[in-house]
């Protein structure tokens, strides 16, 4: 179905819908259009390949906002992985995708051939993808381009790891996340959020950790008012 | 979230039974849906793109596996043949080249069979694949029709009507041009009757695609 893109912004679209952009062909100016996740280019046309809501960011970025549960590795994303094997110079890490990612032991801050990092099978690592495409095995690193850890590396003594949908994780990581602001008011806790849908939380007591985990898991399907009322009840019971 | 709708077509008194669907009803699979047509109900679950066994992996595309379980008993030859029809339709609609060396598993469970089972399985499969967020280049729907002894075309037959008819046909139609992607027919009919059935099914598929659109917009605009 061919539809004008301006009408469809903010509305649900289905796979197979063709999007028509109003391009003014004038004076050899070529307009650049950035197609985000869920949109594909087929020759001159842009068509939708996943069902969801069409979003637009000025000036020329379009993407489909969808609720997905299975993670597909993408370059530059920071994820929580579980170390599953040590083979030679490389750790095999499970990130929840179709393949295990590899993490070189030199990709930690201050690691050299003599000074190996202290990583055991079963540890949690917070790392970033440097290679992630459909044709190659994904690769992770725990340092940024300057060689500093920048918050990445092994973590997770104590605490609880659980899985949520990718949409909730993106909501939590957005700059002005209301959920995070409301949660901060209840009690202090540590949280690590991976873009592969995994969240690790740790609060002072086990009971508080479980409360935070349950709230986050149930946040997905609630509207703002329902969430505020639940948070209010929890903070009354805790204090 | 359940939705129910009905549609009709003037020719041959061809009316689709009431149909409805539910999204994301199972917690373990990446995508799930249940589709109800009259009394026929099918539950579908999709896992993918996930790890694949090296013996089954394909270097340039995702490997799609379909399992159909009947309500009672072990799956037999009839289920295997339906699985192949569904698998070929899904492979044509999915963009499998985007996920090489992975596997996509589609599990279908017949909850109740009152005719038009293959069509209901196709609809449930399409909704589950959409729910899982797998990239597709078009949607598809399944429509079943039967030709009775007098030559009248009956759309979406019940199990009793299927037994009394002389031919039963199921077509999978795509959403972009309503063309036939897969056909599975049983019985005797003329070439002209086949073309008429295809035309009737194409008209009926428009209401099914509109239902897909309404149900997706209800689901996302509610969240």
Interface residues (C-beta under 8 A of the other chain):
Chain A: X1 X11 X12 X14 X15 X16 X38 X40 X47 X49 X50 X51 X52 X53 X65 X66 X67 X68 X69 X70 X72 X97 X98 X99 X134 X135 X221
Chain B: X24 X30 X31 X47 X48 X49 X50 X51 X52 X95 X98 X99 X100 X101 X102 X103 X130 X132 X133 X134 X135 X136 X137 X138 X139 X174 X175 X176 X212 X213 X216 X217 X219 X220 X221 X223
